Structures are given as structure tokens and as C-alpha cells.
Amino acid sequence: MEKYIGKSVYKGTAIGPVSVLKKKDSLVKRIHIDNTAEELKRLDAAKERTMTQLGQLYEKALQEVGEVNAAIFEVHQM
């Protein structure tokens, strides 16, 4: 049996498969943007899609797991 020590993200005890996240150095690729106005439009569109998807997830979770548990999706919309 292997023993792991880490930080829990949930209350209580869980039994089941474990996923171990190993920290790696990440390389951030930098690119030059000539048309910043177009990039800002793309960002705004992505934010709008995200808000729509979060709203849909909230509604689905509201039906399936109740208001308390669905609230995580509502909070992410702030």
C-alpha cells in the first residue's frame, strides 16, 4: 500500500483511485500581436461564451444537485 500526503479539496474521506498532479515547469510561448483591437474582440467573445456556458452549467447543476452545490458555477460568473 502506498501512502500519499497532500491537501484535500473536499471535506470528509474518500476512497478510490488517486490522481497525482506533478508540478512541471511550463514554457509560455510569447507572440507578437499586430492587431490588438481584433484580439480584444476575440477576448470579449470568449468571455461571453464562457458566461453563457457557466449559466448553462449552473442551470443543469441546479436541477441535478441543488442550489448549494450549483452555486460554484454562479460564483464563477462574477
C-alpha positions in Angstrom: 0.0 0.0 0.0 1.3 3.5 -0.9 0.6 6.4 1.4 0.2 9.9 0.0 0.1 13.1 2.0 -1.5 16.2 0.4 -4.0 18.9 0.6 -7.7 17.9 0.4 -10.1 19.9 -1.8 -13.1 18.3 -0.3 -14.4 17.7 3.3 -14.5 14.2 4.6 -13.0 10.9 3.5 -12.9 9.5 0.0 -12.0 6.0 -1.2 -11.0 5.4 -4.8 -8.3 5.9 -7.4 -5.9 8.7 -6.8 -4.6 11.2 -9.4 -1.2 12.7 -8.6 -0.6 16.1 -10.1 3.1 16.7 -10.6 4.3 20.2 -10.9 6.2 20.9 -14.1 7.9 23.9 -15.4 5.7 25.5 -18.1 7.0 27.4 -21.1 5.0 30.3 -22.0 5.1 31.0 -25.7 5.1 34.7 -26.5 3.9 36.0 -29.8 3.6 39.5 -31.2 0.1 40.7 -31.9 -0.2 43.4 -34.6 -4.0 43.9 -34.4 -4.7 44.4 -30.8 -8.2 45.6 -31.5 -9.1 42.3 -33.1 -7.5 40.3 -30.2 -9.6 42.3 -27.8 -12.7 41.4 -29.8 -11.7 37.7 -29.6 -11.3 38.1 -25.8 -14.7 39.7 -25.4 -16.3 36.9 -27.5 -14.6 34.2 -25.5 -15.7 35.8 -22.2 -19.3 36.0 -23.5 -19.2 32.3 -24.5 -17.8 31.4 -21.1 -20.5 33.3 -19.2 -23.2 31.5 -21.4 -21.7 28.1 -20.7 -21.4 28.8 -17.0 -25.0 29.8 -16.9 -26.0 26.6 -18.6 -23.9 24.5 -16.2 -25.5 26.3 -13.3 -29.0 25.5 -14.5 -28.1 21.9 -15.1 -26.4 21.6 -11.8 -29.4 23.3 -10.1 -31.7 20.6 -11.3 -29.3 17.7 -10.6 -27.5 18.6 -7.4 -29.4 21.5 -5.9 -28.8 25.2 -5.3 -26.0 24.9 -2.7 -23.8 22.7 -5.0 -24.7 24.6 -8.2 -23.6 27.8 -6.6 -20.0 27.2 -7.7 -21.0 28.0 -11.3 -22.8 31.1 -10.3 -19.8 32.3 -8.3 -17.6 31.9 -11.3 -19.8 34.2 -13.3 -18.9 37.1 -11.0 
